[in-house]
Amino acid sequence: MKVNDVEYQGDNTKAIFYYTAEERVDFRELIKKLAEAFKIRIEMKQIGVRQEAARLGGIGSCGRELCCATWMTSFKSVTTTAAKAQQLSLNPQKLAGQCSKLKCCLNYEYDTYIEALKEFPDQDLILKTLKGDAIHQKSDIFNKQLWYAYVGNPNNFIALSLDKVKHIISLNEKNKKPQNLEDFAEFIEEKNDFGEIVELDDLNRFDKKRKPNNKSRKKSF
């Protein structure tokens, strides 16, 4: 059991001890000792980790005081679905707040992203060209850009506008294939490598430090 805060009533006849615990706690003996020490009625109240952060307060990664400690009055469930819709990397260290749960602010713009995504094609949809098939890599929702890469060349990302992607999809639906994606590209990102990639079930895989490229090191004479 971890005692987080103590709240006295205005007439000083009762004190409420707020605590967090992973399991059920038998605190009957503790109440007796506390009542004997403070000479008032004692109440033990268990709270969750979000309520603990709200009572203790603090500064979030945004540099502002925690929302739960300032203006929030209720806690809405937050899931990784909100992070995925906003194209955020599923890195628990970055998505978790001081309560070690997903940040409440992930829900703030979720509805806006969902509304914007309605006009985007399914990310599993493959663009077919004479040069080869291309798969979706990432999206910039509010700039309405999508990046695709050829199946045989996953290191080169080709940025296409949403209108161009819809045009290519309409051609594919008519069993037509454009020559290539480069003719529709706004720009192309060329990457030599992606550094070290760990197991697929590791949510931190994209935050691993890249290994230095020996070819790029300066020679010493």
C-alpha positions in Angstrom: 0.0 0.0 0.0 1.2 3.5 -0.9 -0.3 6.5 0.9 -0.6 9.3 -1.5 -2.4 12.1 0.3 -4.2 13.0 3.5 -7.3 15.2 3.6 -8.7 16.7 6.8 -12.3 17.8 7.1 -12.9 21.4 8.0 -13.8 20.7 11.6 -10.8 18.4 12.1 -12.9 15.5 13.3 -12.0 13.2 10.4 -9.1 12.5 8.1 -9.2 10.6 4.8 -6.1 8.7 3.8 -5.8 8.2 0.0 -3.8 5.2 -1.1 -2.9 3.0 -4.1 -2.4 -0.7 -4.0 -2.2 -3.5 -6.5 -4.2 -5.9 -4.3 -6.8 -5.7 -1.5 -5.3 -4.4 1.7 -6.5 -5.3 5.3 -5.9 -2.0 7.1 -8.1 -2.5 10.2 -5.2 -2.5 12.5 -3.6 0.5 10.8 -6.9 2.5 11.3 -6.8 1.7 15.0 -3.2 2.9 15.3 -3.9 6.1 13.2 -7.0 6.9 15.2 -5.1 6.5 18.4 -2.2 8.7 17.2 -4.3 11.5 15.7 -7.3 11.4 18.0 -9.8 11.7 15.1 -11.9 9.4 12.9 -9.9 7.8 10.1 -11.1 6.7 6.7 -9.0 4.8 4.1 -9.9 5.4 0.5 -8.3 3.5 -2.4 -7.7 5.4 -5.6 -6.3 4.5 -9.1 -3.0 5.7 -10.5 -4.7 8.4 -12.6 -6.3 9.8 -9.5 -3.0 9.6 -7.7 -1.3 11.8 -10.4 -4.2 14.2 -10.2 -3.8 14.6 -6.4 0.0 14.9 -6.5 0.2 17.1 -9.6 3.3 17.7 -11.7 4.5 18.9 -15.1 3.8 16.9 -18.2 6.1 16.3 -21.2 4.4 19.3 -22.9 5.8 21.6 -20.2 2.4 22.4 -18.7 0.8 21.3 -15.4 -1.0 18.0 -15.7 -4.5 18.2 -17.1 -5.8 15.8 -14.4 -4.5 18.1 -11.7 -5.9 21.3 -13.2 -9.2 21.1 -15.1 -10.2 17.5 -15.8 -13.0 16.2 -13.6 -13.5 12.7 -15.1 -11.2 10.1 -16.7 -12.0 8.6 -20.1 -10.5 5.4 -21.2 -7.4 5.8 -23.5 -6.3 3.0 -25.8 -3.6 2.5 -28.4 -6.2 2.9 -31.1 -6.0 6.7 -30.5 -2.3 6.7 -31.0 -2.5 4.6 -34.2 -5.1 6.9 -35.7 -2.7 9.8 -35.1 0.2 8.0 -36.8 2.2 7.9 -33.5 5.0 5.5 -32.8 3.8 2.9 -30.3 6.5 3.6 -27.8 5.2 3.2 -24.2 7.9 5.5 -22.8 6.6 8.4 -25.0 2.9 7.6 -24.8 2.7 7.1 -21.1 2.1 9.9 -18.6 3.3 10.3 -15.0 0.7 7.8 -13.9 2.3 5.2 -16.2 -0.9 5.0 -18.2 -1.6 6.3 -21.7 -1.7 10.1 -21.7 -5.2 11.5 -21.5 -4.4 14.1 -24.2 -4.3 11.3 -26.8 -8.1 11.5 -26.8 -8.2 15.3 -27.4 -7.7 15.2 -31.2 -8.8 11.6 -31.8 -12.2 12.5 -33.3 -10.6 15.1 -35.6 -8.2 12.5 -37.0 -10.9 9.9 -37.4 -13.0 12.4 -39.4 -10.0 13.3 -41.6 -9.1 9.6 -42.2 -12.5 8.9 -43.7 -11.3 10.2 -47.1 -8.1 8.2 -47.0 -7.8 4.8 -48.6 -7.3 1.6 -46.7 -3.6 1.3 -45.7 -3.5 -2.3 -46.7 -4.4 -1.4 -50.3 -1.6 -2.1 -52.8 -0.9 0.4 -55.7 -0.2 -1.6 -58.9 2.1 -0.1 -61.6 4.0 -1.6 -64.5 7.2 -1.0 -62.5 5.8 -3.1 -59.6 3.5 -3.1 -56.7 3.8 -0.5 -54.0 2.7 -0.7 -50.3 1.7 2.1 -47.9 4.5 3.2 -45.5 3.1 6.3 -43.7 0.7 9.2 -44.0 0.6 13.0 -43.3 -3.1 13.3 -42.6 -3.5 17.1 -42.5 -1.2 17.7 -45.5 -3.0 14.9 -47.3 0.1 13.1 -48.3 0.9 9.4 -48.4 4.2 7.6 -48.7 4.5 4.4 -50.7 7.4 2.1 -51.5 7.9 -0.6 -54.1 7.8 -4.2 -52.7 11.3 -4.8 -54.1 12.7 -1.4 -52.9 11.3 -0.7 -49.4 14.0 1.9 -48.6 12.8 4.5 -51.1 9.6 6.3 -50.0 7.6 8.0 -52.7 5.3 10.8 -51.5 2.0 11.1 -53.3 -0.9 13.5 -52.7 -4.2 12.0 -51.7 -5.7 13.0 -55.0 -3.0 11.2 -57.0 -3.4 8.0 -54.8 -7.1 8.0 -55.5 -6.5 8.4 -59.2 -4.1 5.4 -59.3 -6.6 3.4 -57.3 -9.3 4.2 -59.8 -7.0 3.1 -62.6 -6.3 -0.2 -60.8 -10.0 -0.8 -60.4 -10.4 -0.5 -64.2 -7.5 -3.1 -64.5 -5.2 -0.3 -65.7 -1.7 0.3 -64.4 0.3 3.5 -64.7 3.9 3.3 -65.7 5.3 4.1 -62.3 4.7 6.1 -59.1 7.5 8.5 -59.8 5.4 10.3 -62.5 2.9 11.2 -59.7 5.4 11.9 -56.9 5.7 15.1 -55.1 9.1 14.1 -53.8 11.1 10.9 -53.0 12.9 10.0 -49.8 15.9 7.8 -50.4 17.3 5.8 -47.4 20.4 3.7 -47.4 19.3 1.6 -44.4 17.0 1.6 -41.5 19.6 0.7 -38.9 19.0 -2.1 -36.4 15.5 -3.6 -36.5 14.5 -5.9 -33.5 11.7 -8.3 -33.1 8.3 -7.2 -34.5 6.6 -7.5 -31.1 9.0 -4.9 -29.5 7.2 -1.5 -29.5 10.6 0.3 -29.1 12.0 -1.1 -32.3 11.9 2.2 -34.1 13.6 4.1 -31.3 16.8 2.0 -31.4 19.9 4.0 -32.1 21.2 3.5 -35.6 24.6 1.8 -35.9 27.2 4.1 -37.4 27.9 3.6 -41.0 31.6 2.8 -41.5 31.4 4.2 -45.0 30.5 7.7 -43.8 33.4 7.9 -41.2 36.2 10.3 -42.0 39.5 8.8 -42.7 42.3 9.8 -40.4 45.7 10.5 -41.9 
